[in-house]
Amino acid sequence: MPDASRPQELPARLLTDPAMINACRVRDFTRVFLLLKTRAGIFPSMIARRCELTPSRVGEVIAGRRQLLHMDVIERVADGLRIPGHMLGLARRSWETPQALVVVEREAPQTPELEQQSPASLPGPDVDSILAMTTRTSLSAATLEAFRSSIEDYWRRDDQHGGEALRPAVVGQLRYVVGLLKESRPPSIQNGLYGIAAELARLTGWTYFDARQYNQARAYFTEALQLAKQIDDRQFMANVLACMSLQATYQDKPADSLALVTAAQDQVRSALGTTPRVLSMLSMREAFAHAALGNQIPTHRAIADAHHQFEQIQASDPDPSWVTYFDEPKLIVDTGIAHGRLGEAATAELLIADALRREDRTNQRGRAFHAFWLARTQLDQGKLDQACHTATQALEPASAVVSERVSGHLKEFYDQLAPHRQEPVALAFEARLREVLPPVSGSLHP
């Protein structure tokens, strides 16, 4: 029997139609969706359901008012509509391989491990656990402070290099702290451990989010929420919800993004001692959500509220450590990005350029991420030379950090260059791209 849950294959006559082939090649989803409707009887509501998009978003694409640029969304379209990966410049999709040809990895027969497979000087993990139980001592406030210092160091290194290499250490420390929570301790120490575990879980979720492994990210963000709830830390719960809201914008789920950030704001309204910096950060996340929905007036209102709250900040405010990153350059660049999402490219360009001039040079991922946003706003205004120059400058910090999120923005800019691919400045950018980031450039379709 056919699998009812499996999306129906597209007619061969449509997949071989030159109009469909050309539309897919340039990722013109307005034409793709119209061809699906007229030649395959797949109407917008069905497209939305298959691709996990809102019907209004599909309608905007068909009307030519919105583009689909995020790689995650393009992959959902390919999988949901059964468009072969090569037609959209993607890798071969898993469903393209006939089931009879799928290679199932067989469990390797157990053989005595060779001595050189692991250093003889290192004990096994089971021995580590035994030793940890026998040497465990009572914790003090100084121990908690040491944990917090290590978390701050993790975040600094995440900004500089990305979280891929950090994740094993962070997860290991998270498991260790969660293990400590199983023992009875004084309330001040126990509450401190819950807060540290929550922060480690959020950091782990963030590294998965930056790697665009969204299911894993959501699992750790949810764990962070549960840990923070144990000590009723509503500001931190709002922080985690704000992270989940940002992830939803990347997954092209703006309604979810708005719901999550609204829940975050509800949390801090009922919390004591919420600082203006926290409120400003949350208002900016609200602006992102409204901008993703195309809601101009609510976006501008949220931006204005973010700036108003930021003006109330005092040096003596008891800001949580996790929000200190939200400084004036961050406020300005996020304001620019929100305007850019609305299509207000001229305003966005001025703001992002100003923030980039003041951004900390050690924040490699942020500089690369924001520079690609600047290049996109310049290209939206027809400033091809400036856009390619800006994007070329962004390659240096991008090469210093392992971040699928940054790679995704680079790919989106590269795709936007498609109509200008033969221009000298575009060719020069592509040559530099292949020189500086060969693994990334190798995955870009020609």
Residue, then its C-alpha position, 0 to 999 in steps of 0.5 A: m500500500p502507498d504510504a499516506s504520510r509520504p508527500q506525493e511525487l510531482p509529475a515527471r512532465l512538470l519536473t522536465d518542463p523548461a519553465m520549471i527547471n529555469a524557475c528552480r535554478v534561479r530559485d524563483f519561488t513565485r514561478v515555482f508555486l504558480l507552476l505547481k498550482t496550474r500544472a500539478g493542481i497543488f494549491p497554496s494551502m497544500i503548499a503551505r501545509r507540505c512546506e510548514l509555511t503559513p498560508s499568508r506567507v505562501g500568498e505573499v510569495i506568489a504575489g511577488r511580495r516576499q522571497l524565500l532565501h533561508m536555506d532551511v526554508i528552501e530545503r523544506v520546500a524541496d522535501g515537502l514538494r518533492i523537488p529533486g535537490h539538484m534542481l534547487g542547487l541542493a545536495r541530493r535529498s534522502w528521499e531521492t534514494p530508492q529504499a532498496l538502495v539505502v545502505v543500513e550501517r551494520e553494527a560492527p562485530q565486537t573485537p578486542e580493542l587495540e591498545q593504541q585506540s586510546p591513550a593508556s594513561l587515561p582512565g575510562p569514563d566509568v573510572d572517572s565517575i567512581l573517582a568523582m563520587t569518592t572525591r566529591t566535597s562540599l561546594s562553596a560560593a567560590t565554587l559557584e563563582a568559578f563555574r560562572s567565570s568558566i561560562e563567561d569564558y565560553w561565551r567569549r570564545d563562542d563569539q571569537h571562534g563559534g561553538e562547535a569546538l566548545r560544545p563537548a566541554v559545555v555539555g560535559q560541565l552541564r552533566y556534571v552540574v546536573g549530577l551535583l543537583k542530586e545531592s542535598r545542599p544549602p538552599s543558596i548553593q542549590n539555587g546557584l547550581y540550578g542557575i548555572a545548569a540553566e545557563l549551561a543548557r542555554l549555551t548548549g542550545w545556542t551552539y546547536f542553534d548556531a550550527r542550525q541543528y534546530n531540534q537539538a537546540r530546542a531540546y536544550f533551550t527547553e531544559a534551560l527553561q525547566l531548570a530556571k523554573q525550579i528557582d523561579d528565575r523569570q528574567f532568565m526564562a525570558n532570556v531563553l524564550a527570546c533565544m527560541s523566538l530568534q530561532a523561530t525567525y530563522q525557521d521562517k515561523p514568524a508567528d511562533s517567534l512573536a508568541l515566544v517573545t511575547a511570553a518572554q515579556d510576560q515573564v519579566r513583567s511579573a519579575l522583580g528587579t527587571t532592568p531596562r537593558v533586559l526590557s530593551m533586548l526583549s523589545m528588539r526581539e519583538a521588533f524582529a518578529h514583527a518585521a518577519l511578519g511584515n508588520q511595519i507599524p508594530t515593528h517601528r513601535a517595538i524599535a522605539d520602545a527598545h531605544h526608550q528602555f535603553e535610554q533608562i539604563q544606569a551604570s548601577d543597574p543589577d544587570p544579569s551577566w547574560v544581557t551585558y552583551f546588549d550594548e549600544p552598537k548591538l542595539i543599533v545593528d539590531t535596529g538596522i536589521a529590523h529595518g532591513r527585514l522590512g525592506e527599508a534598506a536605506t535606513a538599515e544601511l546607515l545603522i548597520a554601517d555605524a554599528l560595525r564601525r564600533e563593534d568589538r573586533t574580537n566578536q568575529r561571528g558578529r562582525a561577519f554576520h552584520a557585514f553580510w547584512l550590510a552587503r544585502t542592504q546595499l545590494d537591495q539598493g542597487k549598489l553592486d560595487q559597495a555590496c561586493h566590497t562589503a561582503t569581501q571584507a566580511l570573509e576575513p571574520a567569517s573564515a575565523v569562526v565555525s558557524e553554519r548560521v554565518s555560512g547561511h547568510l553568506k549563501e543567501f548573499y551569494d544567491q542574491l548576486a545571481p543576476h549580476r554573477q558575470e559582473p567584474v566585481a561579482l567575479a572578484f568577490e567569488a574568486r576571493l570567496r573560493e580562496v578564503l572559504p573553499p569548503v563553503s564556496g564548494s557548496l555554492h551552486p554555480 
